[in-house]
Amino acid sequence: MRLQGKSAIVTGAGSGFGAGMARKFAAEGARVLVADINQQAAAEVAAEIGGVACTVDVSNDTSVAAMAKQAFAEFGQLDILVNNAGVTHLPTPMEDVSCDDFDRVLNVNIRSIYLTACHFVPHMKANGAGAILNIASTAGVSPRPNLNWYNASKGWVITASKAMAVELAPFGIRVNALNPVAGETPLLKSFMGEDTPEIRAKFLSTIPLGRFSTAEDMGNAACFMCSDEASMITGVAMEVDGGRCI
């Protein structure tokens, strides 16, 4: 019960890695706000783990403000914030990605972290404690062709996490990132363009351990990084990638 007595928000927790992290946090004793743009998905995961469902558009300031209000009403304080919600554009030459797709990637992957910082960092500063975990990607370390603007957004997440860590350390707030490789999530088909045995084999050939990341892998890593066991770890972008970035 490494998170006993802690309260946590996990965005994008209605499916994939986010759901895995929410499940692990709850199993380790945390009260979890399961936040997702898909209301039904959030409700299902929350019901499964005894958490609280929250419908949120993480790219919208008003929506994030409402999530903060709900979290403080439910928990009184927030100990852990996981910025997991993310999107990608389809594999496309960089100059052919539409403006709408570009804006969506930046709004969900980047603006969301700015917005949650605006609404939760002052609270954590006042408490003198907190753990923020931003979900980046191996794409921010070792980019794949034709995912240019997604790669760039995740590189931003890594740099932002390190900058946040330096600025917030004097206030007792730790900030880290995780870099997963592709996994069995709703985004997998988008990364690959199409889901065929041949394309899967090509992806897996770049991962030395020979498998995709799982929701359980991410839950285990996130639980450690947000627990007191990691109290000396801040500003780290930890790869959970089976050796992909070696």
N, C-alpha and C positions, 0 to 999 in steps of 0.2 A: 504493500500500500504506500508506494513512494510519493503519491500526490494527495495523501489523506488531508482533508481540510482545505485543499486548494480549490479555487474556482478558475475556470478556463473558458475561453472562446476559441472555437475552431471554425474558420470560414471555409466554404466549399466542403462542408462535412456531410452533405447528403449522399455522397458516393465516393468511390475511389480512395485515394490516399487520405483525404480528409475524414472519411468515415472510419478508416482504420485507426487514425490518431484519436478520434473521439471515443472509439470503443476502448482503446488501450488506456486513455486517461481515466475513463469511468471505472475500468477494472482496477486501476491503481488508486481509487478513492476520490478522484476529483469530481466536482459538480461541473457539468459541461453544458455550455450554450452551443447547440448544434445550429450553425448559421449557414444558410444556403439560399440561392436565388429561387430554387425549386422548393416550394412550400411543402409539397407532399413528401419529397425525399427527406427533407429536414425532419418532418414530423415522424416518419418511419424510423429513422435512426435514433431520434430522441426517445421514442417509445421503447425501443429495444434496449437502450442503455440507462434508462431512467434519467435522461437529461431534459433540457428545455429547448424547444424548437424556436428558431428565429428565421423569418424570411427577410433577406437583405440583398440589396444590389450594392456590392462593395465599391463600385465606381461612382456612387451617388452620395453626396455629402448628407443630404437629408435622411437617406436610408441608413447610413452608418451612424448618424446621431441617434436615430430611433433604436438601433441595435445597442448602442451604449446605454441609453436610458433603460432598456429592458434588462440588460445585464446587471446594472447597478440596483435596479428594483428587485431582481431575483436573488442576487448574491451579496449585495452590500458593497463588495469590493471585487476587483479583478486581479488575480495573481499571474495568470498565463494568457498570452494572446498569440494565437497561431494564424498568421496570414497565409492561408493555403490556396484560396480561390484563385484560379488562373485559367487562361484561354490561350489558344494558339491560332495562327492562320494555317491554311493548308500548304503543303510543300509547293512552293512557287518561286520562280526567279524574283529576286528582291524588287525589281522595277515593275513587276506585274501585280504585286499585292495592292489591293484597292485601298483608298484612303479610309474607307469605313472599317476595313479589317485592321489596318494599322492603328487607327484610333481605339478600336475595341481592345486590342492587345495591350496598348499602353495604359488605357483606363483601368482595366481589370488587374493587370499584373503590376503596375507601377503606382497609379493614382490611389489605389486602394490602400497601399501601405502608408502613403502620406496622410490619407483621411483617418485611418485608425490611429496613427500617431497623434494627430490633432485631438482626437476624442478620448484617448486612453493614457497617453504619456503624462499629462498633468495629474491624473489620478494616481498613477504609479509613483510619480515624483513625491506627491504628498504622503504616500505610504512608505517611501524610502525602500521600495522593493518591487520586483516584477521580473518576469521573463517573457521576452518577445522572440518568437521563432518565425522567420520568414522562409517560405518554401521557394527556393530558387530551382536550379536544374543543372545537370551536366552540360546542358546547352549553353550555359553561361561561362563554362570553363573550356569545353572542347566542342565548338559549334559544328552542327551538321549543315551541309549545303541546302539551300532553298527553304530554310527556316530563319532567314536573316533577322527579321524584326522580332521574332520570338526569342531567338538567341540573345539579341541585344537587350531585350527587356529583362531577361534573367541575369545577364551580366550586371545590369543596373541594380537588381535586387541584392546581389552579392556585395557590391560596393556600398550600397545604402546600409546594409546590415552592419558592415564594419564601421561606417561613419556614425551610425546610431550608437553602436557599442561604445565608441570612444567618448561621445558626448554624454551618454547617459550613465556611464560607469560611476561617476561621482555621486549619483543619486541612488545607487544600489540596484540599478536596472541592468539586467544582462540581455544582450541581443545577439542571436546567432542565426545561421541559415543552414538548411539542408539542401543538398544537390542530389535528387534522385535521378536515376536513369529511367527510361520509359517503363511503364508498368501496365498491368491490366486495369486500366481506368478508361473513362469515356473519352479521354484525349488520345488514346493510343492510335486509333484509326486515323485521326487528324494528322498525327506526326508522320505516319507511314504513307498517307495518301490513299491507300487501299489496304485492306487486311487480307493478305493471301499467305499461304504457307511459304512461298518463295521469299516474300518481303520480310516475313517474320524471321526466317532463317538468316537473311542478310543482316537484320538488326541484331539478332542474338550473337552473330559471329563477331561483333565488336565488343561484346561483354565477356571478359575472361571467365567469370563464374558460370556463364552459359544460361542465364535466366533473367527474366525481367524483375524489376523491383515489385514487391507486393505491398498491400496495405499494411500487413503485419510488420514488414521490415520498417516501414515509415513510422508506424505506431511505436515500435520499440525504440527507434532512434530518437524520436521526438520526446518520448517520455523521459529518457535519460537527460536530454539537453534541457528540458524544462524542470527537472527535479533538483533538489538540493545537492544531489550527488555531483552535479555539474556546476557547483557554486563558484568554481575558479575558471570557468570556461565562458568567454565572451568574445565576440568578434570573429568567430570561427564559421567557415562555410564547409560543413562536413559532407563528404561524398558518401552516398548510400547507393552505390552504383555497380557493385560486383567487379570493380576494377576497370570500368569503362574509361576513366580519365587518366589511367597510367600511360 
